[in-house]
Structure formats: C-alpha cells, structure tokens
Amino acid sequence: MNPVLEPLFRTVRATHPKADLRLIEHAYDVAAYHHRDQKRKSGDPYITHPLAVATILAELGTDDETLCAALLHDTVEDTAYGLDELRGDFGETIASLVDGVTKLDKVKFGDAAQAETVRKMVVAMSRDIRVLIIKLADRLHNMRTMRYLPEHKRHQKSRETLEIFAPLAHRLGMNTIKWELEDLAFAMLYPKRYDEIARMVSERAPRRDLFLQEVIEKVSGDLRDAKIRALVKGRPKHYYSVYQKMIARDVAFDDIYDLVGIRVLVDSVRDCYAALGTIHARWNPVPGRFKDYIAMPKFNMYQSLHTTVIGPEGKPVELQIRTHAMHHRAEYGVAAHWKYKEEVGAPGPAGKVKPGSDMAWLRQLLDWQKETSDPGEFLESLRFDLSVSEVYVFTPRGQVVALPEGATPVDFAYAVHTEVGHRCIGARVNGRLVPLESRLGNGDTVEIFTSKSPDAGPSRDWLKFVKSGRARNKIRQWFSKERRETAIEAGKEAIGRAMRKQGLPLQRLMSGESLLALARDLRYPDVSALYAAVGEGHVAAQTVVQKLVASIGGVDSAEEDIAETSLPTRLRGRPRGGGAGVVVAGDSDVWVRLSKCCTPVPGDEIVGFVTRGHGVSVHRADCTNIVQLKSQPDRLVEVSWSPGDDSVFLVAIQVEALDRPRLLSDVTRTLSDQHVNILSASVTTSRDRVAVSKFTFEMGDPKHLGHVLKAVRNIQGVFDVYRVSGAST
C-alpha cells in the first residue's frame, strides 16, 4: 500500500469498513500519474489537492465511489486523461460524477451573464447530489490554501463562497463544512472585522468558560438524577455566526456573546423530551424561544429541540437537545447518509428522516431554472432561497407546505399552483379573513379564494410583499408576457423624466449608441429590453441616467467654485498667506485659503488655484477637483508650505467600527483627550452593523495626527481609522 494513502484509509475504515480500498488506491495512482508535472500556486505537487479533498470527504463518511471521483475530479479538466478513458477504467457512475464536477468547475458566479452557468450546477445536483458534495469539499480545501492567490481572486472566490457555497452546504445539512467556509471567507473579505471579533471573543473567553462549566455541571447533574444518559458540552462559537447575529438581531457584541450555548446529546427521542422537562424544571424558559425541530424537521433534515432559559446570574442560556444520530446528521448532512435511488422521503418512525427528502428542494430549483429566462433573476432567487429560514403552514386538508419566513397568503397560493396564485383574490387563515400581505406563522391553516373572471391576474403591488422566489418569478413572468409594451413605454418615460429633473441634455444622452452600449453593459440584449427592465422595476431610471452620464465623461461644470466649498483659515494679524501656513511663489501678500474639499496639511503635495474674488485656493495634488481645474492652467500657481506657530489646519478622518452602545461618545472623548477641536462629525450605521464615523477637526501640528489615529484605533470595536481627503458634511 502507498504510505501516502495510510491516513486516508484509516479514516475510510472508521466510517466504511467494507469500502473498496483497492479501487481508491487505483484512482489515486491514475490521478498522481496524470498530474505528475503539475504544481499548485503554493509550489506543492498538484496531487496534494485531490488527496486533501478526498480526505475531507472521508471524514464526512462518504462512500468509495465519491472518494474515487474526488481523487480524479481534476484529471479530465486539467490533463490529457479523457472522460471515455476514465469511464473504461472506473465505470459509468464515477465517470458521471467526475463529469458533473468538471462542469461545475466552469461555473462562475456574480454577474448576470455568469449567472447563466449556475444552471449547470442545479442540473448536475439534481442528477446526483454527490457532485455538489465533492465541489463543496473542493472549495473548502481551496479556501484553506487561498493565501497563495492574488488579492482580487481571493475576494472573488470568498464572495462566491459566502453567497453560494456556504448556503448550499447549509441546505444539505453539512454544518461542519458550512461553518469553516463562512469563517475562512469572512476572514478573507473583512480581515479587520474578523480580527476585531476574534480579539473580543478571546478577551472574554476565560470568564465565559467558567460560567459555561458551571451550567454544564448543573445540567449534567440534573440529567444524572433523572436517570437520563447524556453528553453535555459547550457549543463552539463561529466568528461569522456571531457577526451575523449582531446584524440580524441588531444588537451589540456583548449582548450576543453573553448568550451561552449548550448541546445535550442523548440516546433516544423520548430522552430528548425528558431532558427538556428536566432543564425547564430547574430554569425558567424564555417565552417564544422554544422550537421543536424533531417533530417538524428543517428543510435540510436537521432535527433538534431548541430552548433558551434564564440560567445562573440571570444570564440567558441556549440549549440544543438531540440524539447522537441527529447530531451526526446535523454535522455531516446528506454527505454521510445519501440514499441514491430512494424516492422523496418523509419523517419516519421515531423521528428518523429519509435523506431523499431534500430532493424536493432540488426539483423546485430545477423548475425555476426552466421557468426563469433572466439568469440574473434566477441567481437572485437562488441566493434568497438559500439565505432564509422557513415556516410550515397547512392546507385545509392538512398537507404541510414549507414557505420562507415572513411569507404571505400569496406565497402560499403560488406554492399550491401557479394558476391559484394568479387568480388569488383573498385568504382565510385559521378561519379568519386576512389581508393578502399578512405574514404567516408556523402551524397556520391557509385557505385561498380565487377569481372566476377570465381576465384575473396578479397585482404589481404583490411584488412588494411576497417572499418566495417562486411567487416573485411567476408574478414577474406574468407581467413580462402581458405588459411588455407598456413596460417599455413606462421605462422610456421614467428615464426621460429623471433626465429632465436634473436638467440634463436629453438628445445627447438618449442617442442610440449610448443606450445600446449601456444595455449591453447591463446584460440586456437591446435597448427595448433595457426600457422594459426600467418599466418593470428591475433597474432604477436614476441608475440608468447616472451610468449614461458617466459613460460620456460626466456633466461639464463651468463654475469651478461649485467644487470648492472652502473654509478660510484664521489670519490673526499675520501676512495674508501666513495664517494658512502657505505662501504663494513670488507674492507673500495674497489671501490664501486651504480648500475644504481635500483638507491639505503640511507634508502633502499642494497646488494653488486663483479664484475669482477669493484669493488663492490650495488643494492637495491628488484632489479630485484638481483634474477639473487643470483645464485652466493659466490660473494654477506654485505654492509651498510655511507653517507658523499659529497656523491651524483642517483634518478629516474616518473611523470604521463594529457598532455598539456608547461608541460615538468613546471616540469623541478620545479625540478630546488628544486636544483636538472637533468642528463637525457624522455617523452612519449600515445594515451589516458597521458604524462609519467622519470627523473634521483643527490641528496646529500635523505630526500629532499619528498619535490621534493610534489612540482611536485602540478603542474597543474600532477596526480601521484613516485620514480622508474630503471633509464630513
């Protein structure tokens, strides 16, 4: 046996004692031979990558065919080894898996044109889910070794990972893969936010671990007394999930991190409910935080009881209670349990779920990709469907329908049948008439009323509140077919209106070539399609106007003073150029002012511009407005720094931090401690819990700026602070 394969075989034997090791060794030998002259970006032999992918899959408990396909997955793509040859050596099943992964390797994500290729992935997944499992393991190993790629590639791959691959792993219940993919991509895309969360977690770890230990001992003792065999342990906290909770719940890090996570593993379903009763007997549960995913499993076969209780010291404690089998499925999902020829499954006795049940979701995706003509729209539907959690509602006959969280009766109508959706005019939920935009909750029974009129159709307003990709696609499709001409006219009118509002030259901007070029840039086949997209609300008219203006080099501005909102600095009786700390070559008695648009300070390369009636305006050489001013070279003058003791300079800085209470007061106090005079401040907080603060202040000695930035950087939650060229408004 090849000694290189010993660690892989050890893992395979542990999960699949009857696996065909000789076949796996043969696959390795073939892959090693054909990749023999290839190297990875890291300089390692290429064969290390397929071997690592196979090892990841072996740890998940996949079968020998999947492992062989993993070892061979790059041979057809990157070497002279053909698919027919592979089929002859390893059989049809392994060949079709390798072919599926090879097609997936050509998939690129992001732009609408590239989104078309996502369909290949959906088709490959629906034929054999193992194709996607291999691709996920392949992406995981690539993310682990991503540091050897150029920066733009790292960012592109990390974004794909967060938007597509990690949610797909979640859909298939492969949580171990999902968590690692998320953390690796998070660290690559937002290193400063990642480091700040890692630092805050490590600072609180010792105190938290003591509290965790106390809770574990009490839960273990109670379960022992109740004669329930259980393994109680703390749940690992993943940095990306901490960050996502901060965004989703709109709370600070401390509020999230005070929540202690405990996992209780027991032998049977009966023990799960007995353990829940024992825990609730000791600590009061938090109302509304109990979820029974054993009786109603999640879409990805996940089963568990979730509860939150008020634990010691009044702190909340989250508990997950499940059997060992449920835990194994929660960690590895379909990778370990896929039954390839099984029909769509359903929860069986004792809460066991047939792994085939997830195929319903894949079939739904397959329907979408046939129905949706716009590839960008399909990708958006996929992203949305991957990212939301679900609610379960009932038809009047008691059938369960899974819908996205926040779904409405209209979503339910389209889930039942397209025609039911189109003709929907009202709904009854739990026996009561409700508005169509009402949100449905778990366990609701929904009845839909439909119109008999031959002209019945959906309302455009429904697009404002429907949550499911299916409903959105069907409504848009209806309007695309029925109202295309109207949409084209509406789009043309909206663009013209937006231009007139801004006083822009319609004739010049609406020329055929400009619009056709823009339509192609936005991935539309012609100008009519662009107008229709605006009319249907896919693209804002304002966006089209902005892009048109940008394409002809921006709107000419005759008045340079518009770009110069300048602040004269104090003169305090010195010669007219001295108060600003700047002298004009050949004339010391000229009124000089430092431009507010780029706030120059000593050390910056500067340029002077003679304004009409306001002396000389001084800009940084890299100021964006200088490009415009250079069109009048006769008004540019040479200037140089000559700061005096009483010179005062404006400085603008930007502070980026993870949002928390009292953040602004901490930053302003720190700036005051550094003896700077704050003139203006603005703070915005984005939906991803990042607070961006801009401060403009006066300084006498620009060398002091380094100390100011260092002091601000040491504030908890701040992950970046730097000087900016524009002052805050």
N, C-alpha and C positions, 0 to 999 in steps of 0.2 A: 504493500500500500504506500502511496505517496505521502511522506510525512507532513507535507503542507496541508493535506486534507484532514489530518487527525482531529483538530479542534472542531471542524465542521461535522465530521462523522460522529463525534462524541455527542454533539447537540442533537443530531438527527436520531441517533439511537435512543436518546432520552424521550423524544416525543413520538417517534415512529419506529418501534423495534423491528418491524417487518419491511422497512424501506429497502429498495434495491440499491445497495451501496455501489455495486459494480457499474451500474448504469450511470450513477452520479460521477464516479471516477472517470468513466469513459467520456462523459460530457466535459469534464474538467480538462482532460488530455487534449480533446479536439479544440476547445477554446484556447488553451495555452499555446498549442501549436500555431493556430491561425493568428493569434495576437502577439506572436513571439518578437516581432520587430517594433512593436508599438509601445510608446511611453505615455503616461498621463502628464498633465501640466506640472504636477509635483515632481516629476522625474522618476516616479516608481514605474515598474513594469505594468502594462495595461491590465494584465490578468488579475492584478490585485483588486480591481474594481468589481468584475463579475463575481469573484470569490467572496468579497465583502457583502455584496447584495444577496448571494445565496446564504451566507451565514445569518444575515438579518432575518431572512425568511425561515430558516431552520429554527431560529429562536421563537418565531411566531407559531411554529408547529405545522408548516405547510407540507404537502406531500412530495414524493420524489420527482414526479413529473414537473412540478413547479420549480423545484431546485435545479433540475437539468435545464429548463428553459431560462432560468436566471443566469446560469453559467454561460449559456450560449446567446444571451439576448442581444449582444452587440456584434456577433460574428457576421450575420447576413448584411448588416448595415455598413460595417467598417472593414471587412476583409473579403477575400475572393471566394469564401465559402458560401455557396448558393443555397437557396431555400429547398430546391429539389434534392440536392445532395444531403442536406440535413434531414429531410423527410425520409430518405432511404436509410440513413444511419439510425434515426431515433423514433421514427413513426409519425403518424399524422397528428396526434394530439400535441406533442412537444413542438412540432413544426408550426402548427397553427398558433400556439402561444407565442413563439418567437416572432412570427409574422405580425401578430397583434401588437406586440411591444415595439417592433420595428416601425410600424405605422404611427404608434403613439410618439416615438422619438422625434417624428417630423412635426408634431403638434407644437404650434407657437400660440401664446396667449396674449391678450391685451387689446390690440386694435380690432376694429370690426372686420377688416379683411382677414386678419389672422384667426379671428374667432370662428370662421368657417370650419377650420380644421378641428375644432373641439368636437364636431360631429363624428369624426373618425373615432375619437375616444369613446363616445357614447355607444356607437355601434359595436366596437370591439368589446366594451364592458358587457353589453347585453348578450354577446355570444358566449363569453367565458370570463367571469369576474376575476379569475386568476391573472389575466392580462394586467388589470389595474393594480392588483396586489404587488406584482413584480415591479410595475412602474413606480409605485409608492416607495418600495424598498430601494429602487434605483435612485429616486430623488433624495431619499434620506441620506444615502452614502455620499451623493454629490454635494448635499448641503454641509455634511461633516467636513468635506475637503474643499469647500468653496473659496477658502482664502487664497488659493493659487490663481484664481481668475481675475481679470481686470475689473475695476470698480463698477463700470456700467453693467457688465454681465452679472456681477454679484447682485446688484439691485434688481435687475430684471427677473432673475431666477427667484430671488427672495419674494418679490411681489407675487409672482405666479404661485409660489408655494403657499403664501398666506391666503390668496384669493381662491385658488382652485384645489391644490393637492391636500392641504390640511383639512379643509371642509369635506373633501371626498373620503379621507381616512376616517373622519368623524361619522360620515354617513354609513360607512361599512363597519362601524363599531371598533376600529383599530386605534384605541386611545393612546397606547404607548407610542405609536408612530406619529399620531396627531400632535401630541404634546411636544415631542422632540422637534418635529418640523416647525411648529409655531415658535418655540424658543430660539431655534437657530436662525430663522428668518427675521424674527424681531430684533435679535442682536445685530444682524447684518444691516437691516434697513434703518433702525433707530438706535445706534450704539449708545448714544448719550442717555436716552430714556431708559434703555435696558440697564446700563451701568448704575443709574440713579436708583432704580427699583432694587437691583441686586444689593446695592450698598445699604438701602433702608431695611431690606429683609435681613441681611447679615447682622446689622446693628441690634435688631430686636430678637434675633434667634435665641440667645440664652434664656431671656425672661420667658419667651413664648414656650420654649421646650419644657421648662419647669411646670408651667400651667398645663401643658399637654400631658405630661407624665401623671400629674395629679388626676386629670379627667380619666385617662386610660385605666389607672389603678382602681378608681371608683366604679367604672363601668364593668371592668373585669370581675371585681369582687361581687357586684350585684348579680351578674350572669352566673357566676360560680354558685352563689347561694340558691339561684333559681334552677340549678342543675342543667344549665344550657352550655354545651361545649362551644366555645367561641374563641376566635383570634381577634384581638383588638389592637389596632395600630393607628398611628397618625397618618393623615393623607399628605403626600408631597404637594408643595405649592409651586406651581409653574409660573414663571415671571410674566409670560404673556397673558395667562388667565387672570392674574392679579390686575394687570393693566386693563384688560377688557372689562373686568368687574368695576373698576374705577369709572370707566366710560359709561357702561350700561346702567349702573346704579347712581351715577352722578355723585359719587362721594369721594372723600379723600382717602389716601393710602391707609391711614391709621384705622379708619372705620372698617375697611376690608380686612386688614391684617389682624385685627382683634378677633375676627371670626375664626375659631379653631375648628379644624376638620378632622373627624374621626371615622375610621372604617371598621365595621364589625362583620367578620366572616363566620358563618355558622354552617351546620351540616344539612339542614332541610328548610323548605319553605315554611313549615309550621314553626320552626325555631326563629325564623325572621320575625314573625308577628309576635312571638313570645318575648323575644329580645326587645322589640319596640315597646311592649307593655311594661316591661321591667324598667326600661330607661325613663319612660314617661311617669312611672311611679315615683322615681327619685327627683326628676327635674320637670318643671312645667314646660310644655311645648309652646312655641310661638305660633299663635293662630295664623292660618293661611300658608304655613311653610311646610306642611306635610304633603308628600307626593308618593303615591303607590304605583311604582313602575313595574311591580311584579304582576299585579292583576291586569294592568294596561301597559305593556312594554312599549318602549320608544321605537321609532322607525328603524333604528339600527340594531334591533334585538336586545338593547340594553334593558336589564331588569335590576331593580334595587328598591329599597324603601328609603326615602329621604325625609329627615325631620330636623328641625332646629329647636333646641331647648335653651332655657336660661340656666347656664351652669354655675360653677363656683364664682364668687365675687360678682355675680350678676352679669357675667360675660356670656354672649351667645356661643353655642357650640353646635356645629353642623355634624350630623351623623348620617352615614350611609350603611344600611344593613342589607346583606345579601349572602347567598350561599357561595361556596367555593367555586362551583360550576358557573354561577352567574358572574363571579369575579373574573374567571378565566375568559369568559366571553366578552366582558366589558373591556378587558385589556387588549385582547387579540382579535375580537370581532370575527368576521367571516373567514379571515385568513386561516384559522385553525379548524373551522367546522364546516366548510362549504361542502354541500352535497350536490354534486354537479348535475345529476339527472332528476333531481327532485322537483316536483311542481311547487307552485306558490304555497308556502306553509302558513300555519296559524299557530297560536299558542296551544300547546297540547296539554296533557295531564300534568299536574304538579308544576305548572308554570313553565314547562320547557317550550322553547321556541324553535321551530324548524328554521334553519338558516336560509332556506329558499325564500322566506317571506320578503326579504329585501329586494327581490327581483321586481316586485310591483313598482317600486320607485324607478328602477332602470327602464321598465317598459314605458312608464309615464314620460321619462326623458326621451325615449325613442319616438314616442308620439309627438312630443314638442318639436323635435328636430325635423320631423316631416312637415309639421304644420307651419313652422315659423320661417318665413322667407328671408328676413333680415338677420344675418349672422350675429350682428352686434346685440340685437334684441334677445336672440337665443342665449348668448353668453350672459347677458344681464339676468335673464330668467334663471339660468343655472346657478349663478352666483347667489341670487336672492334665495333660491330654494335650498341651497347648501347652508346658508347662514342662519335661517330662522328655526326656532323650536316649534312644536306642534300642539294643537288642541284636538281632542277627539269628540265628535258630535254624532248623534244618532238620526237615522231616517225614521219616519213614522213606523216602519216595520221592524225597527230595532237593529238595522245594519250600522256598523261603525264606519264613519268617514273621517279620515285624518286631514286636517287643514292647517295652514300656517297660523302661528299665534297672531291674534288680532283680526282673524278672518271674519267676514260678514255673511249674511244670508246669500248675497250674490255669489261669493266664492263657493258656497255650498251648492248653489244651483248649477254652476258650471262644472263642479266636481261630479254631479249626478249625470248631466248630459249637456252637450253644447246647446241644443235647442231649448232645453229647460232654462238655461242661463239667458239666452237671447229673449225669451218670452216672459221672463220673470217680472211680475208687477207688484208682488207683496210677499210677506212671510209671516209665519206664526212660529214663535219659539216658546217651548214648554206651555203651549196652549194659549199664549197671549200674542196679539198682533204687535209687531215691532217695526220700526223704520228699517229700510234696506241697509243703511250704513251702521246698524247696531253691531257691536262686537260679540262674537260667540264665545262661550266658555266651555270648559270640559264638561261633558255629560249632558249638554243641551240637546233637546229633541227638536228638529227643524222641519217645518212643512212649508213648501213653496207654492204660491199661487201663480198661474201662468195666464197670459192673454190668448184669446182665440183669434184675435184680429190677424189677417194675413200680412199687415204692414208692421206688426210688432217687431221691435228691435231694441238693442241696449241703449242706454243713455251715456253720453260722453262724460257726464259727471261721475259715473261709476268708477272711472279710472282714478279718481281722487281718493277712493277709499278701499278698493279691492286689494287683497294682499297676496293672492296666489298667482304664480306665473301663468297657470293655465287660463284663469279668468282674464287676466290682463291681455294675454296673447289673443284670446278669442274676441274680446271687445275691439282691440285694435284692428284685428283682421277684418271684422265686420265693417268698420269704418273705412278701412283701406279699400275694400271692394266697392262699397256702396257710395262712398263720398269722395273719391279721389279727385274728381274735377273741382268740387267745392273746396277741398283742402288746398289744391294748387292755387286757386284764386285767393283764398284766405292767406296763404303763405306769402304770395306776391304783395298783397295789400299790407300785411304786417311788416315786411321788410321796408317797403316804401314809407310807411308811417314812421318807423324807427329812424329812418334817414332824415325825413322832414323835421322831425322833433329836434334833431341835432344840427339842423341847417347844413346838411352835407350835400355835395353835388351829385344829384341822382343820376344824371346822364352818364357821368364818368364812372361811377361805381357800379351801375347796373349794366355795363357793357357785357355782351355775350361771353367774351373770352374770360373776363374776371370771374363771372359767376360759374362758368363751366370748370375753370381751374379750381375754384373753391369747392364745387360739388364733388370733384374727384378727390380733392384733399380730404373731404369728409366722408369718402367712400360711398358716394351716391353715383349712379350710372349717368345721370344727366341733370339738367337744370330743373326740369319738371319734378323729378324725384326730390330735389332739394326744397323746392317750393312746397311740395306735398308734406315733407317732413316737418317744415315750419308750421304749416297749417294744422297738422295733427298733433303738434306739441312735442315732437321728438327733439327738435332743436329750437332754441330761442331765437327770435328775429334779431335781438340785440347781439347775440353771439355771431350771427352771420355778418352783421354790419361791422362789428369790431374786426373780424377776420378780413373782410373786404378792405377796410381802411388800412390794416396792417400790410396787406398784400401790395398796396401802391405806395408804401413808404410813410404812412401816417398823414394826418391833416397838416398842411403847411400853416405855421403860426407866424404871422407878420410881426407881432409885438413881442420882443424878447422879454419885456418886463413881466409878462404873464408867468413866465417860467421862473421869475426871480422874486419870490416873496422874501425880501431881505430884511434883516434886522440891523439897523445902525448900532454899533457898539458905543459905549460911553466915551466921551472925549476928555472930560475932566481937565480942560485948560491946556492940553498939550498941543503941539503942532497937529494939523488936521489928519495926517496919516498915522501919527504915533499911537493914538488910543487904540487903534485896531491892531497894533503890533506889526503893521505892514507899511513899507514905503514904496512909492512909485518911482521907477527909474527916471532920473533927471528932474524930479519935482517933488519936494518934501511937503509942499503946502497944498495937497489935494485931498479932498474929503474921500476917505476910503471906508468901505463897509464890507464886512465878511458876509457872504451870501448864506442865507439860512437853508438853501436847498441842499447844500453839501457840508456845511459847518466845518470849514478848514481850521486846522490848528497848526502851530509851529512844527515843522518836520514834514508836513505834507507838501507835495509839489503843487505850486499855485499859478494861476493865470489871472490877469486883470482885464476888465471889460469896461469901457467908457459908456456909461448910461446917459440917457437924456435928463439932465437936471438933478441927478442923484450921485454925482461923483463917480468914483471907480468901484465897481463891484468885484470882489475877489472870490474866485471859485477854485475848488480842487481841480487839478489837471484831468482827473478821471471822472469829473462830474458829468452826469448825463446831459445837462443843459449846454455844456461847452460845445458839444457836437453841433448844436443849432447855432450857437454864437459864432462859431468859426466861419460861417458863411459871410461874415462881415469882418475880414481880417484887419481892415484899417482901424477898427475900434478896439482891437486887442492891444494891451500894453504889458510891458515887463514889470513884474512886482517882486519884492523879496521880503522875507521876514525880518522884523527888527523889534522884537517884543521888549517892552519896558516893564518896570515894576508894577505899574497899574494897568497893564493890558489884561483884558478879560476876554476869554474865548468861549464860544458855544460848543458843547459836545453832545452828540446824540448817541445813546446806547440802546441795545435791545437785549432783553432778558427772557430766556425761554425756560420754563419750569413745569413740573407736574403740578397741576392745580391742587391747592389745599387751603383750608381756612387760615387767615392772617398772613398769607403770602405777601400781599402788597404792603402791609404795614411793616413786615420784616425787611423788605427790600428798601423802602423809603427810610426806615430807621438806620439801616446800614449806610445808605448814601449820606444821610445827615451826619452820621458818626465820622464819615470821611471828609466832612467840612466842604461839601459842595452845595451850591444853591440851586435847587430844582426849580426850573421855570415852567415845565409842562410835563404831563405824564398821560399815557393812555394804556389801557389794559383790555385785551380781548381774550376770551377763553373759547377754544374750539371744541367741537363735539368729542374729540379724542383726548380730552382732559389735559391739554397743553395750554398753559397761560402764557401769552406773549405780551410783555410789557415794554413800552418805549418811554424813555426819559430823556428830556433835554435839560441840561444844566450848565451853569457858568463855572469856568475854572480859570485860575490865574496861571498855574504851571502845568502844561500838558503832560509833563513827565509823571505827574501824580496819577494819571489815568490808569496806568498798570496796577497800582495799589487798589484803586477803586474797583476795577474789574475783578481782581483776585478776591477782595472782600465779598463782593456779591456772589461770586462763584461758590463760596463756602456756605451759602445759605441752604438749608435743607430743601430738597426738591428741585433746586436750580441745576440744570444740566448744560446750559450754554449761556454765555454773555459775551457780547462783542460790540464794537463801535459800528454805527451805521452811517451812511452818507447823507441820509435825509432826516430832518428833524421830525418829531412827532407832531401831529396836528390835534 
